[in-house]
Amino acid sequence: MRKQKFDEMQHAISLCMKEPHTIVEKWPMRRQFSSSYACSQEEFDLLQSSGHSGSERYVEWKWS
């Protein structure tokens, strides 16, 4: 947030970060564990093939 200067951007265009987020969960790429190994492995493989690194963050904005 500091690197992208969110605080300056918020004042410049009259936006603020929305809390709580409502569009996506906080860590949408986090692996969800299930009771069966096969399902968990399938989910892991799917996440690995998605091209996401897992460190992406989402920010919802609202007009201030």
N, C-alpha and C positions, 0 to 999 in steps of 0.2 A: 504494500500500500504506500509505503514511503517512496519507494523507487518510482512508482507511477504517479506520485504526487496527488493522491486522492483528495487530500485536504484542500489543496489549491483548486482542484477541479470542482469540488463541491461548492465552493464560494463563487467561482466564476460562472457557473451555469445553474445555480440555485437548486442543487440536488443534495440529497443526503442518503446514506445507506439505510436500507430498510431492515428493521429488526422486529420480529423474527422473519427469516426468509420463508417464503411460501411456495416458490416455484419448484425448487429442487432441495433435496435433503442436504445437510451440511457437508458430508463427504460422499457424494454420489458414486464414486468409483471404489469405495471401500468394499472389500470382499465380505459377503454375508455368509457365515458358516451355516451349514445345514446338517441334519442328522446322518445323511448317507454320504459316504466318501465319493461315490460316482457323481452325484449331483454337485458336490463341492468342486471336484476336479473339472467338471464340465463348465461350471461357472468361472473358475479360475482361467481356464483356457479361453473362454469367451472374452474376459476382461483383458487378457494378454494380447489378443488379436485385434482389440478395438483401436489401437494406436494411441490411447491415452496413457500418460505416464503415471497417473494417480496423484499428481501434485497440483492438478488444476484446481482453481477456486472460482466460485461463482459469487457475484455480488448483485443484489437487487437494489435498485435505486428508486427513490420517490422524490417528488417535487417538494421542496422545503418552503 
